[in-house]
Amino acid sequence: MPPQQIKQWSTEQDGLDNLHYETGELPAPQDGQVLVKIHAVSLNYRDTEVCMGLYNHHKTIGKPQALVPGSDMCGTVVAGNDALKTGTRVMSIFNQKHLTGVINAEGMTSGLGLPLPGVLSEYRYFDANALVAAPDHLSDEEAACLPIAAVTAWMSINWQQPMNQPATSSGDKFVLLQGTGGVSISGLQIAHAAGFKTIVTSSSDEKLEKATSMGADFTINYRSNPEWQDEVMRITNNVGADIIFECGAAKTLRKSFDSIAFGGCISCIGYLSGKEDEAGDRLNTNVLALRRNVTLKGMLNGPKDRFEEMVQFYSKHDIHPVIDRTFKFDEAKDALKYLYSGGHFGKVVVKVAE
C-alpha cells in the first residue's frame, strides 16, 4: 500500500531560510502514473532561485506558489504498471512533457520543482513515460546528477548532431567550459571522452587543479588573468574555441564572442555574473555574431530521447558524475545554502533514503 503521509521539503519562494521540512499528504495518482521511492536528489542553481522567488524569467512559470522544490532524482518504482515495472531504478526528466525534439510552450509548463511540484520528497508519482532507466554502473547519488546538469552539457555539445551520432573530435577542436559547477564539469567529462581538447576557467587554482586531474587540457584563472579571452586565443593558435559553455552571461558574453572560433557555437546556459549588463556595456549581438559566423544557442535542457542517448554514452565510457558533497535529507536547507555559496566543484546531492 502506498504511504499516506510522507516527509518532504516545501518552499513559499520567500528565501532559503524559510524552507519547511514537513509531513505532507501523498497526492492521489493520475492515470498512467507510477509511484517512485526517491533515494537521492541532486540540486541545481535553479532550485536556489526558485526558493528565493527569483526564478521568474519564463512567462510560463506564473506567480510564486508554495511547492516542493527540486527536479533531479534517482529512485525505484514501487508501484508500477505495464509501461514501467515495479523494481525499475529510474531518473526523472526535468520537463516532464519534453519527450523529443525542441521544447515548446506546453513543455515549459511541465518543469519539476516549478511550476510542477518537485522531488525533495520521500515518494512521488510520475508519468511512466517521464522517467528514464538509471544506468547500472552509477550509484543512486550519481544517477540523480544527470537530469539537468549532464543533459544540458550533452545538448550543448550535441544539439546539432543526429540522434545516436554524438560529436567526436580527434583533438583538433576545443570546448571552453566556464566555471566548475555541475554543467561545466559534466561538459568536461563528456568532451574529454569524445576526444575534444578542453579549457576550463575558474577563479580558484584549487578547482583548476581538480579539473586538470579529470583530464582538462588547459586551465585559466580568470581572477589572475581577467582578459582570459586572449589566453583562449593563444591556446587555440588564434583559432578560438569551437564550443563555449557560456555560464556567466552579463560579464562574460563579450569575452566569449572574442574567443569563439569561426562557425562556433556559444551555448547560453547560466547567468552567474548577473542577468543584466553593466551600465554602459551594451552588447551589439548582431555585429558580434556576424563577425565570426557564430551560433548563439539557448540551452533549456533536452528531451527524454536525447537523455537516453546520453545514458548510453555514459555507460560506454564509464563516466561517473562528480559529487562535491552529499547531505542527509533533513539537511536539505543546508545543502541549498552550500550550493548557493558557490564553493562546490561538481554536484551537490541530498540522500533521501536507501
C-alpha positions as CSV (number, residue, x, y, z in Angstrom):
1,M,0.0,0.0,0.0
2,P,1.3,3.5,-0.8
3,P,2.1,5.6,2.2
4,Q,-0.5,8.3,3.0
5,Q,1.9,10.6,4.9
6,I,5.4,11.5,3.6
7,K,8.3,13.6,4.6
8,Q,9.1,16.5,2.2
9,W,10.6,19.9,1.9
10,S,8.4,22.9,0.8
11,T,9.1,26.5,-0.1
12,E,6.9,29.6,-0.3
13,Q,9.5,31.0,-2.6
14,D,10.4,33.5,0.0
15,G,14.0,32.6,0.8
16,L,16.3,29.7,1.7
17,D,16.0,30.3,5.4
18,N,12.2,29.8,5.1
19,L,12.3,26.3,3.7
20,H,10.0,23.9,5.6
21,Y,10.7,20.2,6.5
22,E,7.3,18.8,7.0
23,T,5.0,15.8,6.8
24,G,2.6,16.1,3.9
25,E,-0.1,14.1,2.1
26,L,0.9,11.9,-0.9
27,P,-1.3,13.1,-3.7
28,A,-3.5,10.6,-5.4
29,P,-2.1,9.1,-8.7
30,Q,-3.4,10.0,-12.1
31,D,-3.8,7.6,-15.0
32,G,-0.6,6.2,-16.3
33,Q,1.4,7.2,-13.3
34,V,3.8,5.1,-11.2
35,L,4.9,5.6,-7.6
36,V,8.6,6.1,-7.1
37,K,10.5,5.9,-3.8
38,I,13.1,8.6,-4.0
39,H,16.6,7.6,-3.0
40,A,18.7,10.7,-3.9
41,V,18.2,14.3,-5.2
42,S,20.8,16.4,-6.8
43,L,20.5,20.2,-6.6
44,N,20.8,22.9,-9.2
45,Y,21.3,26.6,-9.0
46,R,17.8,26.9,-10.4
47,D,16.5,25.4,-7.2
48,T,18.0,28.2,-5.1
49,E,16.4,30.8,-7.3
50,V,13.0,29.0,-7.0
51,C,13.3,29.0,-3.2
52,M,14.2,32.7,-3.2
53,G,11.4,33.7,-5.6
54,L,13.9,34.8,-8.3
55,Y,13.1,32.3,-11.0
56,N,10.8,34.4,-13.0
57,H,12.3,34.8,-16.4
58,H,10.0,32.3,-18.1
59,K,6.5,33.6,-18.7
60,T,5.0,30.1,-18.4
61,I,6.1,29.9,-14.7
62,G,3.4,32.1,-13.3
63,K,3.1,33.7,-9.9
64,P,5.1,32.4,-6.9
65,Q,3.4,29.5,-5.1
66,A,4.1,27.0,-2.4
67,L,5.6,23.8,-3.7
68,V,8.2,21.1,-3.2
69,P,11.5,22.2,-4.8
70,G,14.0,20.1,-6.7
71,S,13.9,18.4,-10.1
72,D,16.6,15.8,-10.3
73,M,16.2,12.5,-8.6
74,C,17.0,8.8,-8.7
75,G,14.6,6.3,-7.1
76,T,12.9,3.0,-7.5
77,V,9.4,2.3,-8.9
78,V,7.5,0.7,-6.0
79,A,4.1,0.6,-7.7
80,G,4.5,0.2,-11.5
81,N,2.3,-0.5,-14.5
82,D,2.6,-2.1,-17.9
83,A,4.8,0.7,-19.2
84,L,7.2,0.7,-16.3
85,K,7.6,-2.3,-14.0
86,T,7.9,-2.3,-10.2
87,G,11.5,-2.5,-9.1
88,T,12.9,-0.4,-12.0
89,R,15.5,2.1,-10.9
90,V,14.7,5.4,-12.6
91,M,15.7,9.1,-13.1
92,S,13.3,12.0,-13.6
93,I,13.4,14.1,-16.7
94,F,13.3,17.8,-16.0
95,N,10.4,19.0,-18.2
96,Q,8.0,16.1,-17.9
97,K,6.3,16.6,-21.3
98,H,9.5,17.2,-23.3
99,L,10.0,13.7,-24.8
100,T,11.6,14.6,-28.2
101,G,12.6,17.5,-30.4
102,V,12.7,21.2,-29.5
103,I,10.8,22.2,-26.4
104,N,7.6,24.3,-26.8
105,A,5.4,26.4,-24.5
106,E,3.5,23.3,-23.3
107,G,6.7,21.6,-22.4
108,M,7.8,24.5,-20.4
109,T,4.8,24.2,-18.1
110,S,5.9,20.7,-17.0
111,G,9.2,21.5,-15.2
112,L,9.7,19.7,-11.9
113,G,10.3,22.0,-8.9
114,L,8.4,24.9,-10.7
115,P,5.8,25.0,-12.0
116,L,5.1,21.4,-11.0
117,P,5.8,20.0,-7.5
118,G,9.4,18.8,-7.2
119,V,11.3,15.8,-5.9
120,L,12.6,16.8,-2.4
121,S,10.2,14.2,-1.0
122,E,10.3,10.6,0.1
123,Y,7.8,9.5,-2.6
124,R,6.3,10.9,-5.8
125,Y,4.0,9.8,-8.6
126,F,5.4,10.3,-12.1
127,D,4.0,9.6,-15.5
128,A,5.7,6.4,-16.6
129,N,6.9,8.0,-19.9
130,A,8.6,10.8,-18.0
131,L,11.2,8.6,-16.4
132,V,14.5,7.2,-17.7
133,A,16.1,3.9,-16.6
134,A,19.2,4.6,-14.5
135,P,22.4,3.1,-15.8
136,D,23.7,0.1,-13.8
137,H,27.2,1.5,-13.4
138,L,26.0,4.5,-11.4
139,S,25.0,4.8,-7.7
140,D,21.7,6.4,-6.8
141,E,23.6,9.6,-5.9
142,E,25.5,9.7,-9.2
143,A,22.4,8.9,-11.3
144,A,20.5,11.7,-9.6
145,C,23.1,14.2,-11.1
146,L,22.2,13.5,-14.7
147,P,18.7,15.1,-15.5
148,I,19.6,18.8,-15.7
149,A,23.4,19.3,-15.5
150,A,24.5,16.3,-17.6
151,V,21.7,16.6,-20.2
152,T,22.3,20.3,-20.6
153,A,26.0,19.7,-21.1
154,W,25.2,16.9,-23.6
155,M,22.9,19.1,-25.6
156,S,25.5,22.0,-25.6
157,I,27.8,19.7,-27.4
158,N,25.4,17.6,-29.4
159,W,22.3,19.6,-30.2
160,Q,23.2,19.8,-33.9
161,Q,24.1,16.1,-34.1
162,P,21.7,13.4,-35.5
163,M,20.3,11.1,-32.9
164,N,22.8,8.4,-31.8
165,Q,25.7,10.1,-33.7
166,P,27.3,12.1,-30.9
167,A,30.0,14.6,-31.7
168,T,33.6,13.4,-31.7
169,S,37.0,15.1,-32.2
170,S,40.5,13.8,-32.9
171,G,41.9,16.6,-30.7
172,D,41.6,19.4,-33.3
173,K,38.5,21.0,-31.7
174,F,38.2,22.9,-28.4
175,V,35.5,23.1,-25.8
176,L,35.7,26.0,-23.4
177,L,33.9,25.4,-20.0
178,Q,33.2,28.4,-17.8
179,G,33.4,27.6,-14.1
180,T,33.4,24.2,-12.3
181,G,29.7,23.8,-11.4
182,G,27.6,20.8,-12.4
183,V,27.0,21.6,-16.1
184,S,30.6,22.6,-16.8
185,I,32.1,19.6,-15.0
186,S,29.6,17.3,-16.8
187,G,30.7,19.0,-20.1
188,L,34.3,18.4,-19.2
189,Q,33.7,14.7,-18.8
190,I,31.7,14.4,-22.0
191,A,34.0,16.5,-24.1
192,H,37.1,14.6,-22.8
193,A,35.5,11.2,-23.6
194,A,34.6,12.4,-27.1
195,G,38.1,13.5,-27.9
196,F,37.8,17.3,-27.7
197,K,40.6,19.5,-26.2
198,T,39.2,21.2,-23.1
199,I,39.8,24.6,-21.5
200,V,38.3,25.3,-18.0
201,T,38.1,28.7,-16.3
202,S,37.7,29.4,-12.6
203,S,38.8,31.9,-10.0
204,S,40.2,29.1,-7.8
205,D,43.5,27.4,-8.5
206,E,42.5,24.5,-6.3
207,K,39.4,23.9,-8.5
208,L,41.5,24.2,-11.6
209,E,43.9,21.6,-10.3
210,K,40.9,19.2,-9.8
211,A,39.8,19.9,-13.4
212,T,43.3,19.1,-14.6
213,S,43.2,15.8,-12.7
214,M,40.0,15.0,-14.5
215,G,41.6,15.5,-17.9
216,A,41.2,19.2,-18.6
217,D,43.9,20.1,-21.2
218,F,44.2,23.8,-20.3
219,T,43.0,25.9,-17.4
220,I,42.7,29.7,-16.9
221,N,42.3,31.5,-13.6
222,Y,40.1,34.4,-14.7
223,R,40.8,36.4,-11.5
224,S,44.5,36.5,-12.1
225,N,44.0,36.6,-15.8
226,P,40.9,38.8,-16.3
227,E,41.5,39.1,-20.1
228,W,41.0,35.3,-20.4
229,Q,39.7,35.6,-23.9
230,D,43.3,36.4,-25.0
231,E,44.6,33.3,-23.3
232,V,42.0,31.2,-25.1
233,M,43.1,32.6,-28.4
234,R,46.7,31.9,-27.6
235,I,45.9,28.3,-26.5
236,T,44.0,27.7,-29.8
237,N,46.6,29.3,-32.0
238,N,44.2,32.2,-32.7
239,V,41.5,29.9,-33.9
240,G,39.2,30.1,-30.9
241,A,37.1,27.5,-29.1
242,D,34.5,25.6,-31.2
243,I,32.0,25.3,-28.4
244,I,31.7,27.6,-25.4
245,F,29.7,26.8,-22.3
246,E,28.5,30.4,-21.5
247,C,27.6,30.2,-17.8
248,G,28.4,33.8,-16.8
249,A,26.2,36.0,-19.1
250,A,26.5,39.7,-18.2
251,K,30.2,39.9,-17.5
252,T,31.4,37.0,-19.8
253,L,29.4,37.0,-23.0
254,R,31.5,39.7,-24.8
255,K,34.7,37.7,-24.0
256,S,33.0,34.6,-25.3
257,F,32.4,36.3,-28.6
258,D,36.1,37.3,-28.6
259,S,37.2,33.7,-28.1
260,I,34.9,31.7,-30.2
261,A,36.0,30.1,-33.5
262,F,34.5,31.0,-36.8
263,G,31.3,29.0,-37.2
264,G,31.4,28.0,-33.5
265,C,28.6,27.8,-31.0
266,I,28.2,29.7,-27.8
267,S,25.8,27.6,-25.6
268,C,24.0,30.0,-23.2
269,I,23.5,28.1,-20.0
270,G,23.6,30.3,-16.9
271,Y,24.0,33.8,-15.7
272,L,26.2,33.6,-12.6
273,S,27.7,37.0,-13.2
274,G,24.2,38.6,-13.5
275,K,21.2,38.8,-15.7
276,E,21.7,42.4,-16.8
277,D,24.6,44.1,-18.5
278,E,26.6,46.6,-16.5
279,A,25.7,50.2,-17.3
280,G,27.3,51.4,-20.4
281,D,28.3,47.9,-21.6
282,R,25.5,47.1,-24.0
283,L,26.3,44.3,-26.5
284,N,25.7,44.7,-30.2
285,T,24.9,41.0,-30.5
286,N,24.2,41.1,-34.2
287,V,27.7,42.5,-35.0
288,L,29.4,40.1,-32.6
289,A,27.6,37.1,-34.0
290,L,28.2,38.1,-37.7
291,R,31.9,38.8,-37.0
292,R,32.7,35.1,-36.8
293,N,29.5,33.5,-38.1
294,V,28.6,32.5,-34.6
295,T,25.6,30.5,-33.4
296,L,24.3,31.8,-30.0
297,K,22.1,29.0,-28.6
298,G,20.0,29.0,-25.5
299,M,20.2,25.6,-23.7
300,L,16.9,24.7,-22.0
301,N,18.0,21.2,-21.0
302,G,16.9,18.5,-23.5
303,P,14.3,15.9,-24.4
304,K,13.9,12.4,-23.0
305,D,15.2,10.6,-26.1
306,R,18.5,12.6,-26.0
307,F,18.7,11.9,-22.3
308,E,18.6,8.2,-23.1
309,E,21.1,8.7,-25.8
310,M,23.5,10.3,-23.3
311,V,23.0,7.5,-20.8
312,Q,24.3,5.1,-23.4
313,F,27.4,7.3,-23.8
314,Y,28.0,7.4,-20.1
315,S,27.8,3.6,-19.9
316,K,30.1,3.1,-22.8
317,H,32.7,5.4,-21.4
318,D,32.1,4.6,-17.7
319,I,31.6,8.2,-16.8
320,H,30.7,8.9,-13.2
321,P,29.3,12.4,-12.2
322,V,31.5,14.3,-9.8
323,I,29.8,14.8,-6.4
324,D,31.3,17.5,-4.3
325,R,29.2,16.8,-1.1
326,T,26.3,14.7,0.0
327,F,23.8,15.9,2.6
328,K,21.2,14.0,4.7
329,F,17.6,14.5,3.8
330,D,16.9,16.6,6.9
331,E,19.9,18.8,5.9
332,A,18.5,19.8,2.5
333,K,18.3,23.5,3.6
334,D,22.0,23.5,4.4
335,A,22.7,21.8,1.1
336,L,20.9,24.5,-0.9
337,K,22.7,27.2,1.0
338,Y,26.0,25.5,0.3
339,L,25.2,25.3,-3.4
340,Y,24.3,29.0,-3.4
341,S,27.6,29.9,-1.8
342,G,29.4,28.7,-5.0
343,G,32.0,26.8,-3.2
344,H,31.2,23.4,-4.8
345,F,33.0,21.6,-7.5
346,G,30.6,19.4,-9.5
347,K,27.3,18.4,-7.9
348,V,25.6,18.7,-4.5
349,V,23.4,15.8,-3.5
350,V,20.8,15.1,-0.9
351,K,20.4,11.5,0.1
352,V,16.7,10.9,0.8
353,A,16.6,7.2,1.5
354,E,18.5,3.9,0.9
